[in-house]
Amino acid sequence: MKQRVRAILITPDNTTLMIKRIRPGIAPYWVIVGGGIEDSDTSQEAALLREIREEIAGDAEIVRLLHEIKNPKGEKEYFYVARVATWDFDNKSGPEFQRDDRGEYILEEIPLTTEAIATLNLLPEEISVVLREAIEHGDLLTTV
């Protein structure tokens, strides 16, 4: 079974970085930075740091595991909270960005509030709920 890792990236301004996806015939939606664990990755955390480098040319520090889910494809997804100090989306290098048939990828800095997160079509929907609850209860920011 394929496993995936994702990072709720907290910036120095207490915002979060998410990727807005625009694909033909589908309403725009947002995803959290991350991707599949590869055989060459030594751990979930190593895979996550690689994905952050590939997708946003970012340098991050993993804080903790926040949540795990099983997605509709039957894959396990692990959502981590991480601090990100630097990033440069213009220097992204992930293989998904090389394909013309994948639509647009737009990196957005989103206020880390329940209201801002609630306005997004954030997928998977379960992580939107978990993230808003963590913000509301102060669980997310107190550990970062």
C-alpha atoms as one frame of an Amber mdcrd trajectory, in Angstrom:
protein
   0.000   0.000   0.000   1.352   3.412  -1.022   1.935   5.871   1.792   1.929
   9.649   1.566   3.249  12.446   3.765   2.062  16.038   3.903   3.222  19.146
   5.778   1.108  21.864   7.302   3.807  24.470   6.802   3.806  27.305   9.332
   5.662  30.418   8.163   7.428  32.954  10.401   4.313  35.173   9.947   2.045
  32.403  11.352   0.471  31.744   7.973   0.444  28.421   6.168   1.554  27.533
   2.653  -0.845  25.568   0.456  -0.988  24.759  -3.210  -4.036  25.851  -5.179
  -4.800  23.389  -7.970  -6.572  24.515 -11.104  -7.521  21.727 -13.474  -9.850
  21.832 -16.473 -13.411  20.797 -15.671 -12.858  20.720 -11.893 -13.532  23.457
  -9.329 -10.278  24.909  -7.918  -9.079  23.197  -4.770  -6.165  23.441  -2.342
  -3.781  20.740  -1.163  -1.167  20.555   1.533   2.444  20.226   0.347   3.639
  16.638   0.203   3.492  13.419  -1.746   4.353   9.763  -1.897   7.008   7.988
   0.115   9.612   6.493  -2.215  11.653   3.336  -1.641  14.792   5.472  -1.374
  13.359   7.503   1.542  14.787   6.401   4.886  11.734   7.505   6.895   8.420
   9.347   6.653  10.167  12.483   7.838  12.920  12.145   5.213  10.243  11.722
   2.531   8.439  14.814   3.784  11.568  16.973   3.755  12.325  15.751   0.202
   8.784  16.615  -0.917   9.064  20.100   0.616  12.339  20.659  -1.248  10.830
  19.386  -4.521   7.486  21.184  -4.339   8.427  24.598  -2.948  12.243  24.563
  -2.792  11.704  24.960   0.926  13.725  24.391   4.055  11.554  23.112   6.910
  11.766  21.677  10.403   9.244  18.983  11.282   7.516  19.626  14.598   5.148
  16.682  15.021   2.640  14.316  13.475  -0.828  15.891  13.580  -3.134  13.363
  11.923  -3.316  10.288   9.724  -6.026   9.169   7.339  -6.756   6.504   4.776
  -7.628   8.221   1.509 -10.228   6.991  -1.020  -7.463   5.159  -2.928  -6.697
   3.150   0.223  -3.392   4.957   0.810  -2.271   6.025   4.284  -1.573   9.753
   4.527   0.393  11.272   7.399  -0.047  14.994   8.090   2.763  16.710   9.950
   3.112  20.210  11.356   6.368  21.832  10.241   8.025  25.220  10.443   9.198
  26.597   7.125  11.793  29.350   7.143  12.522  29.747   3.439  10.905  28.726
   0.179  11.121  29.627  -3.492   8.251  28.262  -5.566   9.955  29.424  -8.759
  12.653  26.807  -8.105  10.316  23.860  -7.529  11.633  20.630  -9.029   9.022
  17.919  -8.462   8.217  15.664 -11.424   4.535  16.673 -11.351   5.499  20.205
 -12.398   7.098  18.923 -15.617   3.817  17.582 -16.990   1.525  19.796 -19.081
  -1.557  17.665 -18.396  -1.671  18.315 -14.633  -3.170  21.819 -14.675  -1.864
  24.762 -12.680  -0.096  24.805  -9.318  -0.203  28.095  -7.404   1.509  28.446
  -4.032  -0.565  30.573  -1.661   0.119  31.900   1.816  -3.082  31.435   3.821
  -3.851  33.101   7.179  -3.797  30.473   9.894  -7.343  31.098  11.072 -10.401
  28.870  11.142 -12.232  31.398   8.968  -9.554  31.434   6.252  -9.236  27.642
   6.171 -13.038  27.236   6.066 -13.254  29.319   2.877 -10.936  26.941   0.987
 -11.936  23.825  -0.879  -9.126  22.039   0.977  -8.698  18.376   0.143  -8.973
  15.938   1.687 -11.957  17.421   3.486 -11.099  15.566   6.709  -7.822  17.456
   7.085  -9.675  20.752   6.719 -11.788  19.820   9.744  -8.768  18.585  11.745
  -6.766  21.711  10.934  -9.600  24.076  11.884 -10.146  22.218  15.180  -6.416
  22.358  16.009  -6.369  26.107  15.318  -9.554  26.685  17.329  -8.257  24.736
  20.342  -4.795  26.306  20.131  -3.218  22.871  19.625  -1.475  23.784  16.406
   0.242  27.042  17.268   1.229  26.183  20.826   3.526  23.424  19.561   5.089
  25.505  16.804
